[in-house]
Amino acid sequence: MTETAQKAAAEKQKPQTFAAKAFAAQNTSGSMAPYTLQRREPRPQDVQIEILYCGVCHSDLHQVKNEWVDFQATVYPCVPGHEIVGRVVKAGSAVKKFKEGDFAAVGCMVDSDRVCENCRAGEEQYCVTGATFTYNSPEPILGGVTYGGYSQSIVVDEAFVLRVPNSANLAGTAPLLCAGITTYSPMRHWKVSKGQKVGVIKVADGKRLGADEVVLTTNPAEIEKHAKSFNFILDTASAEHDIGSYLPLLKMDGTFTLVGAPPKPFPIAAFQLIPGRHSLAGSGIGGIRETQEMLDFCADKGIAADIEMIKIQQINEAYERLMRGDVKYRFVIDMASLK
């Protein structure tokens, strides 16, 4: 086969595409602007979703500014967004779980190798060869990188699409796809249960959200009062902070789990962990099975995120407010504003 014929055959194997409006960052300034991307036409196993809402995650800000260059360098243009809720507009001929008109969601992953030990255990987020993330991840079908939910539409293999009950608060469900599962998964893994004392770092309105007590960690007297008393502490903070100051709060065999991801390393001394047999751990999102479990649980209990709705045209302002810490609830983009 000639080189020309080989190229023609390769092009023929590529799926057809369609254009979708989006917002993208073009460089490390992180400034977002209108952009048109190409999505693949659905294959037999694919679901095409009209995006109704997309949450704004602090990861989005890190990625558009290439702050995680040593972990996952950003490829521009970058279209963020991995807290996606929408409506199915097309379902391929082999799709069994979804039909046109269903509400559906997409979280932080759109594929994995599906054959490694972790994937077979339902932990696709820890895929040995690397999960395909919803944005800024190598795109195995079209080439280039994946584009996320700051767009009109997304096409995803059915195996990585999540069901959203009709009773769910759709906009309030969006942040559950990353923020929600990122807090749910470690508590499930470390078997946090009734009777244990649990702390969550950096929660606004803690009392209203169910906390028994709000501890001001800048007050030494309050730290001393709660010393050696926590079974589990979940650290959700993405800004730089001294985690060593929290470790004395752990009781023996207590676990301090990081889910926020500040860009700079933490200085931790061995003797901050050894005397209490403390564990310092990290946790990512959950697998597809666990994420669906979390969504079903939240829908059944009427749980949704407190949000501040914005238009896509306000995304740069939202990023500025994130950097200043001037945000009380999760930003969610009403994607109707992109039309």
N, C-alpha and C positions, 0 to 999 in steps of 0.2 A: 504494500500500500504506500502510495506517495505521501510526502509530508503534508501536501495540501489536502489529500483525501483523509488523512488522519485527523487533521484539524477540523475538517467538516464533520467527521463522525463524532468527535468529542463534543462539538457544538450541538449536534443533533441530540446527544444524550442529556444535555442540560435541560432542566425544566423550563417551561415558558415562564415569563415574569409579568408582573403588573406594577404600575407606579402607585406609591402611597405617600401622602404628605406626612412630614415629620418635622421635628426640631432637632438640630444637631450642634455640637461643638466642633469647631474646625481646628482648634489649637489649645495650648495649655492655659490660655486665659480663662477657658471654661465658658466663655460667652456663648449663649444659645441663640440660634437663628433658624428661620424656616429652611427646610431641606426636603428634597424629593428622593426617596429611596426605592429600590426594587425588591419586591417580595416574590417568592416563587408561587406559581399556580399550584393549588393543592394536588398532591399525589394521592393514590388510593387510600393511604393510611393517615392522611393529613386532615387537620381541621383549620379552617380560616375563620378568624375572629375579628369582628368589628370592635375596636377598643372603645369602651365607654368611659372608663376611669383608669388612671395610672397614678400610683403613689409615688412620692418623691422621697427617695432613700438617701441617707448621708453617703452611702456608697456611690451614688450618682455623682455627687460633688467631688469625692475623691477621684473618681475615674475621669471626669471631664477635665480635671486639672492635672492628670497624670501623677497623682500623689502616691500611687501604689506601683511606681515604676519597677521596683525590685520584685514585686509579686506578679503583677499583670499589667505590663506597660500598655498604655492607651494607644490605639490605632485611630487616627482621625480620617474622615469625620466620625464622631462618636454620637450615637443616638442612644441615650440611657433609658432606663425604666424597666424594672423587673417586679412590679407589683400591679399586675394587669388583670382587669376584670372587663369582660365584654360579652357580646352576643355572637353565637355561631351563625355565620352567613353561608358557609359551604362545608360539607362533610364529604370526604372521599368515599368511594364505593366500598372500601374495606373497613370503614369506621363503624364501630359497634356501640360505643358509649354515648355518642353525641349525635344530635340532629339539628337541622336548621332551626333557629329560634331559641335554642337552649342558652342559658347563661353559663359562661365558662371562665376559667382563670388560668393564667400562666405566671409562675413564680420565677425563681432565679435560674432555672435550667430549662433547656429545650431538647437535650439529648445526653447520652453517655454511651459507653461501649456496650453496656447491658450484659456483658459476659463475665466480667471480673468478679472476684469474691465479694467485693463491697456492693456492687450492683445487684448481684443475686440475693444479697441479704436485704435489699430494699434501701440501701444507703447510697443512691446514685450520686449524691453530692460529694462523696469521697471516692468517686470512680478512680481506679488505679491509673488508668491512662489519661484521666482528666475529663470531667464533665464538659459538655458544651453549654456555656452560660448564655443567658438571654441576650446579652449585649457584650461587645468587645471580646468575643471569643472566636476562634477560627471557624468559619462557616464551611462545613464539609460538602455542601451540595452546590451552592452558587459560587463558592470561593470568597475571598475577602474575610470580613468579620460579620458577626451577627449584629443586628440592630434591634433595639428594645422598644419599650412601650410608649415612648413619646411620639407616637405615630397613629395613623388612622386604623391600621390593620396589622395583624400578624398571622403567620401560618406556621403551625407546630404539629409534629407527630402526635397522634392521639395519646400515646403512652405518656406524654409529658403535659397533657392538658388536664385540668382539675375541674370537677363538678362544683357549681355554685347553686345551692338550693334557691328556689324561687322566693322563699321567705326572707332571704338574707338582705341586709342593708348593703347594696352593691358598692357604693362609694366607701363605706366604712369597712368593707371586706378587703379592699385593695391593699391596705398596709399589712394585713395578716399574711400576705404572700411572701414577705421578707421579715419585717419586724415581728410579726406574730409568730411565725414558725421558728424564728431565731431564738425567741425566748421560751417557746413551748418545748422544743427539741431537747435542750440541755436538762430541763427539769424532768423530762421523761427518762432521759438517759441516766441521770444520777439519782433517779427514784425519789425525787422530792415528794414527801407525803404529809398527810395530816399529822399535826403535833410537832413538826420540825419548825425551827425558826429560820426564816429566809429573808435575806436583804436584797434589795434591787437598787443599784447605784444609778442616780440621775433619773428620777421619775417625778414629773410635775404633777401636782394635785394628788400626791400619794394617798392621803386620807380618803379623798373622794373615790379613789379607785380601789379601795379595800384594804389599804395598809393599816395595821394596828397602831403604828407609831411612825413619825417622820423624824429621823436623826440628822441633825446638822453636823456634818463631819468636820466642819471648821471649828467646832466647839470641843475642846479637849475633855471637858467634864462629861459630855454626852458620849464620847468615844469610850471613856473609862467606864461609864455606867453599863455599856453593852459589851465590854471586853470578854473574849472567850465564850461567847454565847450563841453564835450563829452556826447552824449546820451547813448552810449554803449561801453564798453571795454571788449574785449575777451582776456583772459589770457591763452596762450597755453604753457607757460613755465613749464617744469617738474622738473627743478632744484630748489633748495631753493632760495627764493627771498622775498623781503619785499613788500607785496601787499598793505600795508597801505600807502606807498609812492605814489601809483597811485590813491587812492581814491579821493584826492582833485581835480583831473582832471574831475570828473563827475559833470555835471550840475544837477539841481534839478530833482529828480525822475530818475536819471541815474542808469544804471545797470552795475555791474562789474561781469562778469561770468567766472568761472573757468572751464577749460576743461583739462588743464595739471594737473598732480596729484603728486606733491612732497610728499615724504613719511612722512615728519614732519608737525605738525599743524602750522597754522599761528597765530601770536599774533595780534589780532584786538581789538581796543577799541570801546565801544558803541558810543562815540561821534565822531568817524570817519564816522559813518553812519547816525546818527540822524539828524544833522543840515541840510543836503541836501535831507533828505528822500531818501537816497541812498539804493539800494538793492545789496546785495552780494549773488550771486547764483552759483550753479554748474549745469553742464549739461553733460550727457554722449553721447553715440552714438544715432542714430535715429532708429526708427522701420523699419521693412522690407519695408513697403509702402513708407516711406519717403526716405529711402536709394535708392530705385529704382527710385524715382522721381529725386533725386540728380544725379544718374548715367545718366539718360536720358537727363537731363539738360546739364550736362557736355559734353556728346557726341554731342548734338545738337549745342552747342556753341564752340566745339573744345577745351574744357578745359581738361588738364591733369596735373599731378604733374611733377615738375622738379625732376629728379631722378639721382642717381649715381648707375649704375648697378654693382653688384658684383656676384661672384660665391659663392656657399654655403660654400666652403672651406675657404672663407675669413670672415666668420661670427664673429669669435672671434676678429679679427682685427677691424671689423665694430663696435662691442660692445665697444672696447677700445676707439675708436674714438668718439663714442656717449658720453662716460663718460668724455672725455676731451673737449667736445663741438667742436670737429674738424670735423664738417660735415655741409655742406652748403645746400644740398638737401636731399631728402628722399632716403635711401638705398632701393634698390629692388633686390631681389635674382633671378637670372636666374636659374630656377630649372632644366634646361637641364644639368647643371653642376653636378647634383646628380646622373645622370645615369652612 
